[in-house]
């Protein structure tokens, strides 16, 4: 079966809507789209120093998607973010950090993203074989009662010393601690750039009041779009964001400022257009948008991952960062899921909408 036929089969009754959609919101001609020359075309005239450009190029030029302008990243920071038990009990081999790196290599990913000592424990063996992305802050779940805050677990200098190509961080936009997190990560990203590393920001919303009348606006296109806009403003080279599932968060929650054209002209109900609005807030694609793969849902994981990749690519995004759907399964099956996502970005018939 050809790659496009497999993609169509996995999309099922959504195939026509997602593969044939023509965006009439933000024109693709206005976007800075992925391509083999992306670093030269987009970053060369920025203030990023040659070492950062080298790091960005090494991310985009590694693995099966090398030279395409797209990224396939394996993220495994869930041992802290969701507890090691919840994350690794489904497949206990991943309590051993080396298997995390092996999965990323076997699946031919552009990079592997994880915590300080997951990567430090294997750095001498693998940091020169696959780009390392060190996640420098986390929300830990051992405090009781639970608190929700991103705190730093180490220094940017340590990430550099272990040979990391990039650092990653999370900000909980909308949370009580977001002002402090923004200041901390802005400084951390400035230091990372001084040392020549690229920067990736997990731009997540976190506020219980973002849920109203049974609708969860944590993945609303207008709110996540603004989170992205703040993220690129503080120096993120790449934005990681959850795929938008709805819109109108500003209006439903009745706070902040927005504009009617966001909803009438710049978005539609199609998930591709919602994702494109997220991308527009990343300086029209001058900073790459990678969407997260989300939690494992069992037998539907392969289809869901491919669907997310199709939406991201057709919106003009730069790839997928997929973890639990892969590492909570036997390694062979995890590799298959990651490679099926990569097939979307390699398939010429999946075009920009």
C-alpha positions as CSV (number, residue, x, y, z in Angstrom):
1,X,0.0,0.0,0.0
2,X,1.4,3.4,-0.9
3,X,2.0,6.0,1.8
4,X,-0.9,8.3,0.6
5,X,-3.3,5.4,0.5
6,X,-2.3,4.4,4.1
7,X,-2.8,8.0,5.2
8,X,-6.2,8.1,3.7
9,X,-7.2,4.8,5.2
10,X,-6.1,5.9,8.7
11,X,-8.0,9.2,8.4
12,X,-11.1,7.3,7.5
13,X,-14.2,9.5,7.0
14,X,-12.1,12.6,7.8
15,X,-9.8,12.0,4.8
16,X,-11.7,14.3,2.3
17,X,-12.2,17.1,4.8
18,X,-8.5,17.1,5.9
19,X,-6.8,16.3,2.6
20,X,-8.9,18.4,0.3
21,X,-9.4,21.5,2.4
22,X,-8.4,24.8,0.8
23,X,-7.7,27.4,3.4
24,X,-9.5,30.7,2.8
25,X,-8.3,32.4,6.0
26,X,-4.6,33.2,6.1
27,X,-3.1,32.6,2.7
28,X,-0.2,30.2,2.5
29,X,1.6,32.8,0.5
30,X,1.9,34.9,3.6
31,X,3.6,32.1,5.6
32,X,7.3,31.3,6.0
33,X,7.0,27.6,5.2
34,X,9.3,24.7,6.0
35,X,11.9,23.7,3.4
36,X,15.4,22.6,3.0
37,X,16.6,26.2,3.2
38,X,14.5,27.1,6.3
39,X,17.4,28.1,8.6
40,X,19.2,30.2,5.9
41,X,15.9,31.8,4.7
42,X,14.5,32.6,8.1
43,X,17.2,32.8,10.7
44,X,20.2,34.1,8.8
45,X,19.3,37.8,9.2
46,X,18.2,37.4,12.8
47,X,20.4,38.0,15.8
48,X,21.1,34.3,16.3
49,X,24.9,33.7,16.4
50,X,26.6,31.2,14.1
51,X,26.7,28.5,16.8
52,X,22.8,28.8,17.2
53,X,22.4,28.5,13.4
54,X,24.6,25.4,13.5
55,X,22.5,23.9,16.2
56,X,19.3,24.7,14.4
57,X,20.7,23.2,11.2
58,X,21.7,20.0,13.0
59,X,18.2,19.6,14.3
60,X,16.7,20.1,10.9
61,X,19.3,18.0,9.2
62,X,19.2,14.8,11.3
63,X,17.1,11.6,10.9
64,X,14.6,10.5,8.3
65,X,13.2,14.0,7.8
66,X,16.7,15.6,7.3
67,X,16.7,18.3,4.7
68,X,12.9,18.7,4.5
69,X,12.4,21.5,7.0
70,X,10.3,19.2,9.2
71,X,10.9,17.8,12.6
72,X,10.1,14.5,14.2
73,X,11.1,14.6,17.9
74,X,10.7,12.0,20.7
75,X,9.9,13.8,24.0
76,X,10.1,11.7,27.2
77,X,9.9,14.1,30.2
78,X,6.7,12.5,31.5
79,X,8.6,10.6,34.3
80,X,8.5,14.0,36.1
81,X,5.5,15.6,34.5
82,X,3.1,12.7,35.0
83,X,5.1,10.4,37.4
84,X,7.4,7.6,36.4
85,X,4.8,5.0,37.3
86,X,2.1,6.4,35.1
87,X,4.5,6.9,32.3
88,X,6.6,3.8,32.2
89,X,4.5,1.0,33.9
90,X,2.9,0.2,30.5
91,X,6.3,-0.6,29.1
92,X,8.9,-0.8,31.9
93,X,12.0,-1.0,29.6
94,X,11.8,2.8,29.5
95,X,12.7,3.2,33.2
96,X,16.2,2.7,31.7
97,X,17.1,6.0,29.9
98,X,19.2,4.3,27.3
99,X,16.1,2.7,25.8
100,X,14.5,6.2,25.3
101,X,17.5,7.2,23.2
102,X,17.5,3.9,21.4
103,X,13.8,4.4,20.4
104,X,14.6,7.9,19.0
105,X,17.5,6.5,17.0
106,X,15.6,3.4,15.8
107,X,12.7,5.6,14.7
108,X,15.2,8.0,12.9
109,X,14.0,11.1,14.7
110,X,15.5,14.5,14.3
111,X,16.2,14.7,18.1
112,X,15.3,13.3,21.5
113,X,14.0,15.5,24.3
114,X,14.1,14.5,27.9
115,X,15.2,15.5,31.5
116,X,18.7,16.3,32.7
117,X,19.8,12.9,34.0
118,X,17.9,10.8,31.5
119,X,20.1,12.4,28.9
120,X,23.2,12.9,31.1
121,X,23.3,9.2,31.9
122,X,23.8,8.4,28.2
123,X,25.5,11.6,26.9
124,X,29.0,10.2,26.2
125,X,27.6,7.3,24.2
126,X,24.9,9.1,22.2
127,X,25.0,13.0,22.3
128,X,27.2,13.0,19.2
129,X,24.9,10.5,17.4
130,X,21.5,12.2,17.8
131,X,20.7,15.8,18.9
132,X,19.8,16.1,22.5
133,X,17.2,18.6,23.8
134,X,17.4,19.0,27.5
135,X,14.2,20.0,29.2
136,X,15.3,22.4,31.9
137,X,12.0,22.9,33.9
138,X,9.1,20.6,35.0
139,X,5.9,20.4,37.0
140,X,6.6,17.7,39.7
141,X,3.7,15.8,41.2
142,X,5.0,14.6,44.5
143,X,4.0,17.6,46.4
144,X,0.8,17.0,48.4
145,X,-1.7,18.6,48.0
146,X,-0.7,18.9,44.3
147,X,0.6,22.2,43.0
148,X,1.0,23.1,39.4
149,X,4.1,25.1,38.6
150,X,7.1,24.8,36.3
151,X,10.4,24.9,38.3
152,X,13.9,24.7,37.0
153,X,15.7,21.4,37.6
154,X,19.2,22.5,36.5
155,X,21.2,25.0,34.6
156,X,21.6,25.8,30.9
157,X,25.3,25.4,31.4
158,X,24.9,21.8,32.4
159,X,22.9,21.1,29.3
160,X,25.6,22.6,27.2
161,X,28.3,20.6,29.0
162,X,26.6,17.3,28.2
163,X,26.6,18.2,24.5
164,X,22.9,19.3,24.1
165,X,22.0,20.8,20.8
166,X,19.0,22.6,22.3
167,X,17.2,23.3,25.5
168,X,13.4,23.1,26.1
169,X,11.2,24.6,28.7
170,X,7.5,24.9,29.6
171,X,5.5,28.0,30.6
172,X,2.0,27.6,32.0
173,X,0.5,30.7,30.5
174,X,-2.5,31.9,32.4
175,X,-1.3,30.4,35.7
176,X,-0.6,32.4,38.9
177,X,3.1,31.7,38.4
178,X,3.3,32.6,34.7
179,X,4.9,36.0,35.2
180,X,7.9,34.4,37.0
181,X,8.1,31.5,34.5
182,X,8.2,34.0,31.6
183,X,11.1,35.9,33.2
184,X,13.0,32.8,34.1
185,X,12.7,31.2,30.7
186,X,13.5,34.4,28.8
187,X,16.8,34.6,30.7
188,X,17.5,30.9,30.3
189,X,16.9,31.1,26.5
190,X,19.1,34.2,26.3
191,X,21.9,32.2,28.0
192,X,21.3,29.2,25.8
193,X,21.7,31.3,22.7
194,X,24.9,32.8,24.1
195,X,26.2,29.2,24.4
196,X,25.1,28.3,20.9
197,X,22.1,26.1,21.6
198,X,18.6,26.3,20.0
199,X,15.5,26.9,22.2
200,X,12.1,25.1,22.2
201,X,9.2,26.3,24.3
202,X,6.2,24.2,25.4
203,X,3.5,26.9,25.3
204,X,0.8,25.4,27.5
205,X,-2.2,27.1,29.1
206,X,-3.0,26.3,32.7
207,X,-5.9,27.8,34.6
208,X,-9.0,26.1,36.0
209,X,-11.1,29.1,34.8
210,X,-10.3,28.3,31.2
211,X,-13.0,25.7,31.5
212,X,-16.6,27.1,31.2
213,X,-20.0,25.5,30.6
214,X,-18.5,22.1,29.8
215,X,-16.0,23.4,27.3
216,X,-12.3,23.3,27.8
217,X,-10.6,26.3,26.3
218,X,-7.0,25.2,27.1
219,X,-6.8,24.2,23.5
220,X,-8.7,27.2,22.0
221,X,-7.0,28.6,18.9
222,X,-7.2,32.2,20.1
223,X,-5.8,31.6,23.5
224,X,-3.0,29.2,22.4
225,X,-2.2,31.5,19.6
226,X,-1.5,34.3,22.1
227,X,0.6,31.9,24.2
228,X,2.6,31.2,21.0
229,X,3.0,34.9,20.4
230,X,4.5,35.5,23.8
231,X,6.7,32.4,23.4
232,X,8.4,33.6,20.3
233,X,8.7,37.1,21.8
234,X,10.9,35.7,24.6
235,X,13.3,33.9,22.2
236,X,11.9,30.5,21.4
237,X,13.2,29.2,18.1
238,X,10.6,26.5,17.9
239,X,7.1,26.4,19.6
240,X,5.5,23.3,20.9
241,X,1.8,23.6,21.2
242,X,-1.2,21.3,21.6
243,X,-3.4,21.1,18.5
244,X,-6.3,23.5,18.7
245,X,-9.6,21.8,19.2
246,X,-11.9,24.8,19.5
247,X,-12.0,28.6,19.4
248,X,-13.5,31.6,21.1
249,X,-11.8,31.3,24.4
250,X,-11.5,35.1,24.8
251,X,-15.2,35.6,24.1
252,X,-16.4,32.7,26.3
253,X,-14.3,33.7,29.2
254,X,-14.9,37.4,28.7
255,X,-11.4,38.6,29.4
256,X,-8.4,40.1,27.6
257,X,-8.6,41.7,24.1
258,X,-9.3,40.1,20.8
259,X,-10.9,41.2,17.5
260,X,-13.9,39.9,15.6
261,X,-11.8,39.3,12.5
262,X,-10.0,36.5,14.4
263,X,-13.2,34.5,14.2
264,X,-14.7,35.8,10.9
265,X,-11.7,36.1,8.7
266,X,-8.6,34.5,10.2
267,X,-10.1,31.1,11.4
268,X,-12.8,28.7,10.5
269,X,-14.1,25.5,12.1
270,X,-11.7,23.4,10.1
271,X,-8.8,22.2,12.4
272,X,-6.3,23.1,9.7
273,X,-7.4,26.7,9.8
274,X,-7.3,26.7,13.7
275,X,-3.7,25.4,13.6
276,X,-2.8,28.0,10.9
277,X,-3.9,30.7,13.4
278,X,-1.6,29.2,15.9
279,X,1.2,29.3,13.3
280,X,0.4,32.9,12.4
281,X,1.2,33.9,16.0
282,X,4.7,32.3,15.5
283,X,5.6,35.3,13.3
284,X,3.8,33.7,10.3
285,X,6.0,30.7,10.6
286,X,9.3,32.4,11.1
287,X,9.5,30.3,14.2
288,X,8.5,26.7,13.6
289,X,5.3,25.2,15.1
290,X,5.4,21.6,16.2
291,X,2.2,20.1,17.7
292,X,2.2,17.6,20.5
293,X,1.1,14.0,20.0
294,X,-0.9,13.8,23.2
295,X,-1.7,11.0,25.6
296,X,-1.9,7.4,24.5
297,X,-5.4,6.3,23.7
298,X,-4.7,2.6,22.9
299,X,-5.7,1.2,19.5
300,X,-6.5,4.6,18.1
301,X,-3.0,6.1,18.6
302,X,-1.7,5.5,15.1
303,X,-4.7,7.1,13.4
304,X,-4.7,10.0,15.9
305,X,-1.0,10.7,15.4
306,X,-1.3,10.6,11.6
307,X,-4.4,12.9,11.7
308,X,-2.5,15.4,13.9
309,X,0.5,15.3,11.5
310,X,-1.8,16.0,8.5
311,X,-3.4,19.0,10.2
312,X,0.0,20.4,11.2
313,X,1.6,19.9,7.8
314,X,-1.3,21.3,5.8
315,X,-1.5,24.3,8.2
316,X,2.1,25.1,7.4
317,X,3.6,23.7,10.7
318,X,7.0,22.2,11.1
319,X,6.3,18.7,12.5
320,X,5.2,16.6,15.5
321,X,6.7,15.9,18.9
322,X,5.3,12.5,19.8
323,X,6.1,10.6,23.0
324,X,3.5,8.6,25.0
325,X,1.8,7.2,21.9
326,X,5.2,5.6,21.0
327,X,7.1,4.7,24.3
328,X,4.1,3.2,26.1
329,X,4.1,0.5,23.5
330,X,6.6,-2.3,22.5
331,X,9.5,-0.6,20.7
332,X,8.7,-2.1,17.3
333,X,5.2,-0.7,17.5
334,X,6.4,2.7,18.8
335,X,8.9,2.9,15.9
336,X,6.0,2.2,13.4
337,X,3.9,5.0,14.8
338,X,6.7,7.5,14.6
339,X,7.6,6.5,11.1
340,X,4.0,6.7,10.0
341,X,4.0,10.3,11.2
342,X,7.2,10.9,9.3
343,X,5.5,9.5,6.2
344,X,3.0,12.3,6.3
345,X,5.8,14.9,6.1
346,X,7.6,13.0,3.3
347,X,4.4,12.5,1.2
348,X,4.3,15.1,-1.6
349,X,0.5,14.6,-2.0
350,X,-0.1,16.0,1.5
351,X,0.2,19.6,0.5
352,X,-0.1,23.0,2.3
353,X,-3.8,24.0,2.3
